[in-house]
């Protein structure tokens, strides 16, 4: 018998920053993933035979997408999805959960909604009118609480945020998606360089301005240290200006493919993830980069923020500073750069920690058990 189909629903299929969605889908063994959304965007490739969208392009496609979002109507898409005979819908992010709710009702299949960060943390007064998808989410949030079969959160921190918003406790499960520890593993033949690496979107919650301030202090003691930033975002111009003014050695590399990111993780001495909570409440769930770095044997310097302390064990696999504390960040980075014994201990323990608790293959088997329990009516 063929595997039952699970619809992986995400409004946009699939931005380059969302490798974790495709990776988790393609790791499924007992279910066949089909990717469904509002429209395709430039980014990650998906198998065309298993990808369906409302908006196929042009003015008509845009009109169909708007109709689908506001009313839930998308006759062509519904027919295509119905032909797949899906067992359930797994919506990525709360906003996509709200968009997928009419589809789940029509098909009479269970809806699972995955909350991953800002969708659970941004304050209502900032989020509600920030986009069409946000407005629709707030219109349907109470119905989503009642009708969705299960809410999955990427960390215990995000679970607590949902509980604060009145989501039913019996419907929420925290589940770590994990990292591919076979793909992300260090090559000991590659020498480590005096590089502090940042990987992520250049937005408020990533805290890059505090990292640049910290590296300025680090370079006062160790001028050979270089800050390498991989990623793009709205703050890039201001961050480049700050770095040009403050730092003697730095590089902004823009968006890079996963192979290049892994290469830099194998060369760098420290991964910095100085995340902060934005004034609007935007916070991380559990950033993949701290998992990937530890799997690569790369010690992490990060902040006591959101779900990060659930993955980076302070004093064992990395070092954590308070949010916005550039001084503490610089001291942690210097400590790892100057103490080789400590660096080596963190490197070994970090990879072991990922293999035991954050192995993607193992965590995907757990996800499939969650799917199975829903289909068997145990949840």
PyMOL commands that set and color helices and strands:
alter all, ss='L'
color gray80, all
select helices_A, chain A and resi 19-27+48-50+58-71+75-84+94-107+118-121+124-127+132-147+156-164+169-171+204-206+208-221+236-246+258-267+288-295+308-311+326-338+340-357+360-375
alter helices_A, ss='H'
color red, helices_A
select strands_A, chain A and resi 4-9+12-13+31-40+51-55+86-92+110-115+150-153+172-174+195-199+226-230+250-254+270-273+300-303+318-321
alter strands_A, ss='S'
color yellow, strands_A
deselect
rebuild
show_as cartoon
